[in-house]
Amino acid sequence: MNRKAYPPFVTTAVAAEYCGYKEASAIRKAHREGRLRPVGRRGGTGPWMWALEALDRYLRGEPPADTIAPDRLSAPLDEGD
C-alpha cells in the first residue's frame, strides 16, 4: 500500500483496495457497524467518499474520529464588532 499513490479522498471501491479487501462490501459493513465514517457523498448524492486518514485509523483498530471535538459543547459565539 503506497499511500502517496492515492488522493486524500477515495470512493468505496478504492477504499476497499487501499485496505486490502477484495470486495467493497467490507467497507460498507464497517460503516454500518459504526467502525468507519465517510466524509460524505460526492456531489451530495453520488458514491460515499472516504478520507485516507479515516481509513488509516480504521486499519489501526482505532475508533472513528469525532466530528466535533469533545470539549466543544456548542457553536462558537458570535463576538460581533
Residue pairs with C-beta under 8 A, 6 or more apart in sequence:
1 18
1 20
3 52
3 56
6 14
6 18
6 52
8 51
8 52
8 53
9 39
9 49
9 50
9 51
9 52
10 18
10 49
10 50
10 52
10 55
11 42
11 47
11 48
11 49
11 50
12 24
12 27
12 28
12 47
12 48
12 50
13 24
15 24
15 27
15 50
15 55
16 22
16 23
16 24
16 26
16 27
18 52
18 55
19 26
19 27
19 55
19 58
19 59
21 27
27 36
27 50
30 36
30 58
31 37
31 38
31 48
34 64
35 58
35 63
35 64
36 50
36 54
36 55
36 58
36 64
37 54
37 64
37 65
37 67
38 48
38 49
38 50
38 54
39 49
39 50
39 51
39 54
40 48
40 49
41 47
41 48
41 49
42 49
53 65
54 64
54 65
57 63
57 64
57 65
58 64
